[in-house]
Amino acid sequence: GTLGLEDAWLGNLVPVSDYITSEQMADIAASSLAETNWDGKQWGIPAYQIAFGVAYNKKMFADAGLDPENPYETWDEFIACCEALKKAGYTPLGFGLKDGWLPGWFAFYLAQQNLDSVNDLIACIRGDAKYTDPKYSQWLEMVKELVDKGYVNNDIQSLDFYQGQQLLENEQAAMTFHAHPYAVQLEKSMGSDTIGFARPPVYGKGKLANAIAAPCQIYTIPKSAKHKEGAAQFILFLHEEENLKLLYEKANALMPNKKFKSEWLTSNVDKNVSSWLKEYKNMCYQYYYPPMFEYEGLVPVVQKMFSENLSPADAAKELDAVFDKWREQNPEQLEAFKKWSVPE
């Protein structure tokens, strides 16, 4: 996403599309290419893909009178699950906020749900819309609801992100946010009868309401590379079917490529993720905003929602102000965003 494109904007990369044709990229998912498609050129090629969801304890769900195989779909159903788990004596959600990783995860689980396309977010970033518009900021009300209803572990402020996730595997919380490869490891170590993996709950009305975050790490070609054609050929070599299969077998890595076959999958979590990728849109909110929005905006704002009872309306104003500050301080990157239109 933007972490890769920043090098393109600084002139440190050459377009991959100067060395790999559109026909050679035809098997790669368009949504994955979109993350680093800028100014009419392709700057990155997927190295592997990771999907994000909610890992949960099926036994706790069953004990709370919930269906562990069909936990929830909508936000209201998710809240009902949290309430049932709390009444059964379980901490519904295990989180850690101390190190600042969690706010970005909240954003890419929830913030895209009222958007119709990635270009809606890009428009807001470059100043064509205000973040205080509920289209962009309603997700903050969902976070506030979790705070107000006490569905999160009491020590969230003193735990790092991964310590919060460990509350699930230590059976001290019923749910947590996870990347699917780690959820696979939990399924293997704790059993498929204990660990499930669900999509984020849906509250929004946009075309991206059901979208899941399944972003890619990428390969790029440095401008300084002496063998650019060879680099391109190596990237294509890694996208050959036998190497996609080998990467999955050795590292549990999925690839957004039509050559990747669902019959290779060996875990329920991977099978669930594979079905999501076929049925729903893929959009990782975090891959499209400038990093400053996270470390000067999302991190302190969400932390204050938990520690200082910051309201969603005030939180939206603070996030809008961060975009204002970013535009003022980064005129060259702003010009890059003005050129950025993601293919639908």
Secondary structure, 3 states (H helix, E strand, C coil): CHHHHHHHHCCCEECHHHCCCCCCCCCECHHHHHCCEECCEECCEEEEECCEEEEEEHHHHHHCCCCCCCCCCEHHHHHHHHHHHHHCCCCCECCCCCCCCHHHHHHHHHCCCCCCCHHHHHHHHCCCCCCCCHHHHCHHHHHHHHHHCCCECCCHHHCCHHHHHHHHHCCCCCEEEEEHHHHHHHHHHHCCCCEEEECCCECCCCCCCCCECCCEEEECEECCCCCHHHHHHHHHHHCCHHHHHHHHHHHCCECCECCCCHHHCCCHHHHHHHHHHHHCCECCHHHCCCHHHHHHHHHHHHHHHHHCCCCHHHHHHHHHHHHHHHHHHCHHHHHHHHCCCCCC
